[in-house]
Amino acid sequence: MAAVKHSGRARKLAEEIEIFVRYAVAEESYGEAMQVVARYSDDIPALLLLREFYRSLPEVREEPVEKIVELASQQGVKLLAVITHGFEYLYALDGERVVFISENGPDLDEEHLAIFGYPAQEDFHQACNSLRELTDYSSAVTLGKEKCPVCFTLEGEYHQLGCPVEVCPWCMGQLNHCNCRFDQLGVEQILDDEELARFQRLLIAKGRIRYSSDQAPAYPGMSAGLDQGEP
């Protein structure tokens, strides 16, 4: 029954999008636009995004959508890009709510930077440089994934910075407990947002460890394999 309801909802959204497409793009671009709609014919989050795009086409431009890609995701809230021939439009998708953020990768506000884990604007701009190289978005990859019990990040996403479940990539202990952050920064304590942002960049460069359901962070010296053989 749930599958039938899902299929019916997706079909209704696709029909609504088709109406908006007829008014939003030039006649010669109609077929191209509807091919993308068909590509996401069973993906309700993508259809919600396409409906929002075509019913309030930014700057009255008539370019059809070529693809949708995902830049970041945090606690199920996604930062998505709608890509046309000449532009990239950023949206936040939270369940049924679709919010237009910006066009062609200008600055994100501080709230969105924090939500999606970018230390500063330059880090966000760098991520935007490879938008067109990303694979097509699909909501199916998040289905059935478990959430971190503390920060509620989904499997495969980065923890919220400071989550006690996040594993340190330097010592494999608990990132918010070990001394690696101080060692990497060369300080005894982190005193301001600038130092925190600098550590976040070091963490990204080293390779943050994404959440997985079998994650069991330990204190330094207690990681898997380090204490084997001890009674």
PyMOL commands that set and color helices and strands:
alter all, ss='L'
color gray80, all
select helices_A, chain A and resi 2-24+27-39+44-55+58-60+110-115+121-128+131-133+139-142+180-185+193-206
alter helices_A, ss='H'
color red, helices_A
select strands_A, chain A and resi 67-74+77-83+88-94+97-103
alter strands_A, ss='S'
color yellow, strands_A
deselect
rebuild
show_as cartoon
